[in-house]
Amino acid sequence: MFIGRDRELKLLSDLFDLKKASLVVCKGRRRIGKSTLIQQFGKKAVTFLEFQGLPSGEGITNAEQLNTFSEQLSAQSSLPKLKLESWYQAFSLLNSIIQNEKTVILLDEISWMGAKDKNFAGQLKIAWDTQLKKKSKLVLVLCGSVSSWIEKNILNSTGFMGRVSLEITLEELKLRHCNAFWGKKADRINAKEKLKILAVTGGVPRYLEEINPNLSAEENIKRICFRKEGILFSEFNRIFNDIFLRRAQTYKKIVSVLANGRRTLSEIVKELNKEKSGYISRYLEDLTASDFLSKDIVYKPGQIKGSRLIKFRLKDNYLRFYLKYIEPVSEHISKGTYKGIALENLLDWEIIMGFQFESLILNNIRSVCKLLDINLSSIKTAGYYFQRKTQRQEACQIDLLIQTKYLLYVCEIKFRKKIPKSVINEVKGKIDRLKVPKGVSIRPVLIYCGEPDQIISEEDYFDRMICFEDVLKK
């Protein structure tokens, strides 16, 4: 079953209309469905060839990568397995079997493929310029989880400037597509039950595939997270060790800091007990490019130019859940001695669920805008807003601020079993502190999961109240 990705498939399919060879870059976090997307696209071609690099690790040499490429080429063509001396030779051999028909070639985990040859990207560039690009019906896709490698060696390389026809950064599935993983039972499973699962998996397809609709959220989470055989028990270390290699521990520490909430660069450096330097900034950019973090640039109301105030947010729900609930008991899980407790009884469960719920909403802002009947083309900015305290203004923090020409939607995102009436005064206080441009109207919005106090509806303060179920279905 292939779910969602209609837009990406359309962008890829349109390349066949160009009557020329196309070079595509597809990047995104591990397990996000990059390979599956290209395989689905490959069904539209007459010929689809797929090559995967060996996972980087101790003892893996360039010769072994070339040998693996040769084996895969032989298995998918009439060519015998040959000993390859260079990547240029490998790509030339690949070029020799491409016919004058719609062809999709996937070079998967390309950073692994070229990890042991500093000239890999250069040899690929030469092969593209001199041979591959002459195949007018070819779409060559470079795919990988190590976004920083792709940025450096392909997207920001002068050698590939002007050569990439399409760049896709694959993000989490939208919530309405996540809903489909419950299959025929989706309509009779309530939104809060689904939220428990999504709080762990986010919109990552590979994790969602593990849902057994016949089991409760608690049983599913226990099976995939709190057993040593579960896919999400060992996934955290695989993500960092496979993508970031020797620097994995530093990346893990950064993510651990952000699991407790947004931080500026200075705050992260302080909590890591490090001196402020360029390498922490580079690591943050790597994590952002890999789609584990969001770089929240604060846009002031009435302005479309971002301020210098930048906060980093951990947008990946699985990473936060692992750090808060799986890692602390990982030794017991490994030994088979972990005795689980009900999710709601886990330490700070409601607080962490608040983070997870907010993350899901912020990753689905387009759906929120559609529910608010906002024309997407009219939006100037949409995202988290933070206003620092100065002599002229008070501090103010807004979960989601959507700005159009004449309207400001002040959105409060709340996860509680019972949403208290005090939420009205909370939002009123934020709006009072917010610096609002002249001629702009304010629209307070409550986005919630839980049961709102009856007084909230009776007071009719919020222009719109959006429950989680609405977002799931939009």
C-alpha positions as CSV (number, residue, x, y, z in Angstrom):
1,M,0.0,0.0,0.0
2,F,1.4,3.4,-1.0
3,I,-0.1,6.4,0.8
4,G,0.1,10.1,0.0
5,R,3.0,11.8,-1.8
6,D,0.7,12.9,-4.7
7,R,2.4,16.2,-5.1
8,E,5.9,14.7,-5.2
9,L,4.8,12.0,-7.7
10,K,3.3,14.7,-9.9
11,L,6.6,16.7,-9.8
12,L,8.6,13.6,-10.8
13,S,6.2,12.5,-13.5
14,D,6.3,15.9,-15.1
15,L,10.0,15.4,-15.8
16,F,9.2,12.9,-18.6
17,D,7.6,15.8,-20.5
18,L,10.8,17.7,-20.7
19,K,12.2,15.6,-23.5
20,K,15.6,15.7,-21.9
21,A,17.6,13.8,-19.2
22,S,16.8,15.0,-15.7
23,L,18.9,14.9,-12.5
24,V,16.9,14.7,-9.3
25,V,17.9,15.0,-5.6
26,C,15.7,13.4,-3.0
27,K,16.6,13.8,0.6
28,G,15.0,13.4,4.1
29,R,15.3,11.7,7.4
30,R,15.8,7.9,7.7
31,R,12.6,5.9,7.2
32,I,10.7,8.8,5.7
33,G,10.0,6.9,2.5
34,K,12.5,8.3,0.0
35,S,13.2,4.9,-1.7
36,T,9.6,3.9,-1.6
37,L,8.6,7.1,-3.4
38,I,11.1,6.6,-6.2
39,Q,10.2,3.0,-6.5
40,Q,6.5,4.1,-6.9
41,F,7.6,6.6,-9.5
42,G,9.7,3.9,-11.2
43,K,6.5,2.1,-12.1
44,K,5.7,4.8,-14.6
45,A,8.9,4.0,-16.5
46,V,9.7,1.2,-18.9
47,T,12.9,0.5,-17.1
48,F,13.7,1.0,-13.4
49,L,17.1,0.3,-11.9
50,E,18.0,0.6,-8.3
51,F,21.4,0.7,-6.6
52,Q,22.1,1.0,-2.9
53,G,25.3,1.9,-1.2
54,L,26.6,-0.3,1.7
55,P,26.1,1.3,5.1
56,S,29.2,3.1,6.2
57,G,31.1,1.4,8.9
58,E,34.4,0.1,10.1
59,G,36.3,-1.7,7.3
60,I,34.0,-0.8,4.4
61,T,36.2,0.2,1.5
62,N,35.6,1.9,-1.8
63,A,36.4,-1.3,-3.6
64,E,33.6,-3.1,-1.7
65,Q,31.2,-0.3,-2.6
66,L,32.2,-0.7,-6.3
67,N,31.9,-4.5,-6.0
68,T,28.4,-4.1,-4.6
69,F,27.4,-1.7,-7.4
70,S,28.7,-4.2,-10.0
71,E,26.7,-7.1,-8.4
72,Q,23.5,-5.0,-8.5
73,L,24.1,-3.9,-12.1
74,S,24.6,-7.5,-13.2
75,A,21.5,-8.7,-11.3
76,Q,19.4,-6.1,-13.2
77,S,20.9,-6.4,-16.7
78,S,22.5,-8.9,-19.0
79,L,26.0,-7.7,-18.1
80,P,28.3,-10.1,-16.2
81,K,29.7,-9.1,-12.9
82,L,32.8,-7.1,-13.6
83,K,35.6,-5.8,-11.5
84,L,35.3,-2.0,-11.4
85,E,38.3,0.3,-10.9
86,S,36.5,3.6,-10.5
87,W,33.1,5.2,-10.2
88,Y,33.5,6.8,-13.6
89,Q,33.9,3.3,-15.0
90,A,30.9,2.2,-13.0
91,F,28.7,5.0,-14.4
92,S,29.9,4.5,-17.9
93,L,29.0,0.8,-17.7
94,L,25.5,1.8,-16.4
95,N,25.2,4.3,-19.3
96,S,25.9,1.5,-21.8
97,I,22.7,-0.4,-20.9
98,I,20.3,2.5,-21.0
99,Q,17.9,2.3,-23.9
100,N,15.8,5.0,-25.7
101,E,12.8,4.5,-23.4
102,K,11.5,6.0,-20.2
103,T,14.1,5.0,-17.6
104,V,14.4,5.8,-13.9
105,I,17.7,5.1,-12.1
106,L,17.9,5.4,-8.3
107,L,21.3,5.8,-6.6
108,D,20.1,5.2,-3.0
109,E,22.0,6.3,0.1
110,I,24.5,8.0,-2.2
111,S,26.6,9.3,0.7
112,W,27.4,5.8,1.7
113,M,28.2,4.9,-1.9
114,G,30.7,7.7,-2.2
115,A,31.9,7.8,1.4
116,K,35.3,6.3,0.7
117,D,36.2,8.1,-2.5
118,K,36.7,11.9,-2.2
119,N,36.4,12.1,-6.0
120,F,33.1,10.3,-6.2
121,A,30.9,13.4,-6.9
122,G,33.4,14.7,-9.5
123,Q,33.3,11.4,-11.4
124,L,29.5,11.3,-11.3
125,K,29.5,14.9,-12.6
126,I,31.8,14.0,-15.5
127,A,29.7,10.9,-16.3
128,W,26.6,13.0,-16.3
129,D,28.0,15.7,-18.6
130,T,29.6,13.4,-21.1
131,Q,27.2,10.4,-21.2
132,L,24.1,10.2,-19.0
133,K,22.6,13.5,-19.9
134,K,22.5,12.5,-23.5
135,K,19.8,9.9,-22.7
136,S,16.7,12.1,-23.3
137,K,14.3,9.8,-21.5
138,L,16.4,9.3,-18.4
139,V,15.6,10.4,-14.9
140,L,18.5,9.9,-12.5
141,V,17.6,10.2,-8.8
142,L,20.3,10.7,-6.1
143,C,18.8,9.8,-2.8
144,G,20.1,9.9,0.7
145,S,19.5,10.4,4.5
146,V,22.8,12.3,5.0
147,S,21.4,15.7,3.8
148,S,24.6,17.5,4.8
149,W,26.6,15.3,2.3
150,I,24.2,16.0,-0.5
151,E,24.1,19.7,0.2
152,K,27.9,19.9,0.2
153,N,28.7,17.6,-2.7
154,I,25.8,18.0,-5.0
155,L,23.4,21.0,-4.3
156,N,26.0,23.5,-3.3
157,S,28.8,22.1,-5.5
158,T,29.9,24.3,-8.4
159,G,30.3,21.1,-10.4
160,F,26.5,20.4,-10.3
161,M,25.4,24.0,-10.6
162,G,22.4,24.2,-13.0
163,R,22.3,20.5,-13.5
164,V,19.7,19.5,-10.9
165,S,16.2,19.6,-12.4
166,L,14.3,18.8,-9.2
167,E,15.1,18.9,-5.5
168,I,12.7,17.1,-3.1
169,T,13.0,17.2,0.6
170,L,10.6,14.5,1.8
171,E,8.8,15.5,5.0
172,E,6.5,13.6,7.3
173,L,3.2,12.5,5.9
174,K,0.3,14.8,6.5
175,L,-2.1,13.8,9.3
176,R,-4.9,12.9,6.9
177,H,-2.6,10.5,5.2
178,C,-1.4,9.1,8.6
179,N,-5.1,8.3,9.2
180,A,-5.0,5.7,6.4
181,F,-2.7,3.4,8.3
182,W,-5.6,2.4,10.5
183,G,-7.2,1.0,7.4
184,K,-10.9,0.1,7.5
185,K,-10.9,0.6,11.3
186,A,-9.9,4.3,11.0
187,D,-13.4,5.7,11.4
188,R,-14.1,3.8,14.6
189,I,-10.9,4.6,16.4
190,N,-11.1,8.0,18.1
191,A,-8.6,10.8,17.6
192,K,-7.1,10.7,21.1
193,E,-6.3,7.0,20.6
194,K,-4.6,7.9,17.3
195,L,-2.7,10.8,18.9
196,K,-1.0,8.4,21.3
197,I,0.5,6.5,18.4
198,L,1.3,9.7,16.4
199,A,3.0,11.2,19.5
200,V,5.6,8.4,19.1
201,T,5.7,7.9,15.3
202,G,5.0,11.4,14.0
203,G,4.2,11.1,10.3
204,V,7.1,8.7,9.5
205,P,5.7,6.0,7.1
206,R,8.0,3.2,8.2
207,Y,6.9,3.6,11.8
208,L,3.3,3.9,10.9
209,E,3.5,0.7,9.0
210,E,4.0,-1.1,12.3
211,I,0.5,-0.1,13.6
212,N,-1.7,-3.1,14.2
213,P,-5.3,-1.7,14.0
214,N,-6.5,-4.7,16.1
215,L,-4.5,-3.5,19.1
216,S,-4.9,-0.5,21.3
217,A,-2.5,2.4,21.2
218,E,-0.9,1.1,24.5
219,E,-0.4,-2.4,23.1
220,N,1.1,-1.0,19.9
221,I,3.5,1.3,21.7
222,K,4.6,-1.5,24.1
223,R,5.2,-3.8,21.1
224,I,7.3,-1.4,19.0
225,C,9.0,0.7,21.8
226,F,9.3,-1.3,25.0
227,R,10.5,-4.7,23.8
228,K,14.1,-5.3,22.7
229,E,12.8,-6.7,19.3
230,G,10.7,-3.6,18.7
231,I,11.7,-1.4,15.7
232,L,11.7,1.8,17.8
233,F,13.8,0.4,20.6
234,S,17.1,0.4,18.7
235,E,16.1,3.0,16.0
236,F,17.5,6.0,17.8
237,N,21.1,4.8,17.8
238,R,20.8,3.5,14.2
239,I,19.7,7.0,13.1
240,F,22.7,8.8,14.6
241,N,25.3,6.1,14.0
242,D,24.3,5.6,10.3
243,I,23.9,9.3,9.4
244,F,26.4,11.1,11.6
245,L,29.1,8.4,12.2
246,R,31.9,9.5,14.5
247,R,30.1,12.7,15.5
248,A,27.0,10.8,16.6
249,Q,27.4,11.5,20.3
250,T,27.5,15.3,19.8
251,Y,24.4,15.2,17.7
252,K,22.6,13.1,20.4
253,K,23.6,15.6,23.1
254,I,22.1,18.5,21.0
255,V,18.9,16.6,20.5
256,S,18.7,15.8,24.2
257,V,18.9,19.5,25.0
258,L,16.1,20.3,22.6
259,A,13.9,17.5,23.9
260,N,13.1,19.9,26.7
261,G,11.9,22.7,24.5
262,R,13.0,25.4,22.1
263,R,16.5,26.9,22.5
264,T,18.5,29.6,20.9
265,L,22.1,28.8,19.8
266,S,23.5,30.5,22.9
267,E,21.2,28.5,25.2
268,I,22.2,25.2,23.5
269,V,25.9,26.0,23.8
270,K,25.4,26.9,27.5
271,E,23.6,23.7,28.3
272,L,26.2,21.6,26.4
273,N,28.8,23.4,28.5
274,K,30.7,24.3,25.3
275,E,32.3,27.5,24.0
276,K,30.3,29.3,21.3
277,S,31.9,28.2,18.0
278,G,31.0,27.5,14.4
279,Y,30.9,23.7,14.7
280,I,27.8,23.7,16.9
281,S,26.1,25.9,14.3
282,R,27.1,23.4,11.6
283,Y,25.7,20.5,13.6
284,L,22.4,22.4,14.1
285,E,22.3,23.0,10.4
286,D,22.9,19.3,9.7
287,L,20.1,18.3,12.0
288,T,17.8,20.9,10.4
289,A,18.7,19.7,6.9
290,S,18.0,16.1,8.0
291,D,14.5,17.3,9.1
292,F,15.0,16.4,12.8
293,L,14.9,20.0,13.9
294,S,13.0,23.1,12.8
295,K,14.7,26.5,12.7
296,D,12.1,28.9,13.9
297,I,12.8,32.4,12.6
298,V,10.7,34.9,14.4
299,Y,8.7,37.2,12.1
300,K,7.3,40.3,13.8
301,P,3.6,41.2,13.0
302,G,3.5,43.5,10.1
303,Q,6.9,42.5,8.8
304,I,7.9,39.8,6.3
305,K,11.6,40.0,7.1
306,G,12.6,37.6,9.9
307,S,14.3,39.0,13.0
308,R,17.7,37.9,14.2
309,L,16.0,35.9,16.9
310,I,16.2,32.2,16.0
311,K,15.1,29.3,18.1
312,F,15.6,25.6,17.3
313,R,12.8,23.1,17.9
314,L,12.9,19.3,18.0
315,K,10.2,18.6,15.4
316,D,10.7,14.8,15.4
317,N,8.3,13.2,17.8
318,Y,10.1,9.8,17.9
319,L,13.3,11.3,19.1
320,R,11.7,13.1,22.0
321,F,9.7,10.1,23.0
322,Y,12.8,7.9,22.9
323,L,14.8,10.3,25.1
324,K,12.0,10.8,27.6
325,Y,10.6,7.3,28.0
326,I,12.6,4.6,26.2
327,E,16.2,5.5,26.9
328,P,15.8,5.7,30.7
329,V,14.6,2.1,30.9
330,S,16.6,0.7,27.9
331,E,18.8,-1.5,30.1
332,H,15.7,-3.2,31.6
333,I,14.2,-3.6,28.1
334,S,17.4,-5.2,26.9
335,K,17.3,-7.7,29.8
336,G,13.6,-8.3,29.3
337,T,12.9,-7.1,32.9
338,Y,10.9,-4.0,32.0
339,K,7.5,-3.9,33.5
340,G,5.5,-1.3,31.7
341,I,3.1,1.1,33.2
342,A,0.1,2.9,31.6
343,L,1.1,5.7,29.3
344,E,-0.8,8.3,31.3
345,N,1.1,7.3,34.4
346,L,4.5,8.0,32.8
347,L,6.5,10.8,34.3
348,D,5.4,14.2,32.9
349,W,3.2,12.5,30.4
350,E,0.8,15.4,29.9
351,I,3.7,17.9,29.5
352,I,5.5,15.7,26.9
353,M,2.2,15.0,25.1
354,G,1.8,18.8,24.9
355,F,5.1,19.0,23.0
356,Q,4.2,16.1,20.8
357,F,0.8,17.5,20.0
358,E,2.2,21.0,19.2
359,S,4.8,19.4,16.9
360,L,2.1,17.5,14.9
361,I,0.1,20.7,14.5
362,L,3.1,22.8,13.5
363,N,4.1,20.1,10.9
364,N,0.6,20.5,9.5
365,I,0.1,24.2,9.3
366,R,-1.4,24.0,5.8
367,S,-4.2,21.9,7.1
368,V,-4.9,24.4,9.9
369,C,-5.0,27.2,7.4
370,K,-7.5,25.3,5.3
371,L,-9.7,24.7,8.4
372,L,-9.6,28.5,9.1
373,D,-10.6,29.1,5.4
374,I,-7.4,31.1,4.9
375,N,-6.3,31.4,1.2
376,L,-2.8,30.0,1.3
377,S,-1.6,32.6,-1.2
378,S,-2.5,35.4,1.2
379,I,-0.3,34.2,4.0
380,K,2.7,36.4,4.8
381,T,4.1,34.3,7.6
382,A,3.0,31.3,9.7
383,G,4.8,29.8,12.6
384,Y,5.9,30.0,16.2
385,Y,6.2,33.6,17.6
386,F,8.4,34.9,20.4
387,Q,8.6,38.5,21.6
388,R,11.5,39.5,23.9
389,K,11.0,41.8,26.8
390,T,12.3,45.3,26.3
391,Q,11.7,48.7,27.8
392,R,8.9,49.2,25.2
393,Q,7.3,45.7,25.2
394,E,6.6,42.7,27.4
395,A,7.7,39.2,26.6
396,C,5.1,37.2,24.6
397,Q,5.1,33.6,23.3
398,I,2.5,32.4,20.8
399,D,2.3,28.7,19.7
400,L,1.3,29.5,16.2
401,L,0.9,33.0,14.6
402,I,-0.6,33.2,11.1
403,Q,-0.3,36.6,9.4
404,T,-2.2,37.8,6.4
405,K,-2.4,41.4,5.1
406,Y,-5.1,42.5,7.5
407,L,-5.4,39.6,10.0
408,L,-3.4,38.0,12.7
409,Y,-4.5,34.5,13.8
410,V,-3.3,33.9,17.3
411,C,-3.4,30.2,17.8
412,E,-3.2,28.5,21.2
413,I,-2.3,24.8,20.9
414,K,-3.5,22.8,24.0
415,F,-3.3,19.2,25.0
416,R,-5.2,18.4,28.3
417,K,-7.7,15.8,29.4
418,K,-9.8,18.8,30.5
419,I,-9.1,22.2,28.7
420,P,-9.7,24.7,31.6
421,K,-11.5,28.0,31.2
422,S,-8.3,29.8,32.2
423,V,-7.1,29.3,28.6
424,I,-9.2,32.3,27.7
425,N,-7.3,34.6,30.0
426,E,-4.0,33.1,28.9
427,V,-4.7,34.0,25.3
428,K,-6.1,37.4,26.2
429,G,-2.8,38.2,28.1
430,K,-0.7,37.2,25.1
431,I,-2.7,39.4,22.8
432,D,-2.5,42.3,25.2
433,R,1.3,42.0,25.2
434,L,1.6,41.5,21.4
435,K,2.7,44.5,19.4
436,V,0.0,44.7,16.7
437,P,0.4,46.9,13.6
438,K,-2.3,49.5,12.9
439,G,-5.2,48.4,10.8
440,V,-4.8,44.7,11.6
441,S,-7.5,42.6,13.2
442,I,-6.9,39.8,15.8
443,R,-8.5,36.4,15.5
444,P,-7.9,34.2,18.5
445,V,-8.0,30.4,17.7
446,L,-7.9,27.4,20.0
447,I,-6.5,24.1,18.6
448,Y,-7.0,21.4,21.1
449,C,-7.1,17.8,22.1
450,G,-9.1,17.0,25.1
451,E,-12.5,18.2,26.5
452,P,-12.9,21.9,26.7
453,D,-14.7,23.4,29.7
454,Q,-18.2,24.3,28.8
455,I,-17.6,27.9,29.8
456,I,-15.1,28.2,26.9
457,S,-17.9,27.7,24.3
458,E,-20.4,29.8,26.3
459,E,-18.1,32.9,26.5
460,D,-17.6,32.7,22.7
461,Y,-14.1,34.3,23.0
462,F,-12.4,32.2,20.3
463,D,-13.2,32.9,16.7
464,R,-12.5,29.3,15.9
465,M,-12.0,26.1,17.9
466,I,-10.3,23.3,16.1
467,C,-10.2,19.9,17.6
468,F,-7.5,17.3,16.7
469,E,-10.0,15.2,14.9
470,D,-10.7,18.0,12.4
471,V,-7.0,18.2,11.5
472,L,-6.8,14.5,11.1
473,K,-9.6,14.5,8.5
474,K,-8.7,17.7,6.6
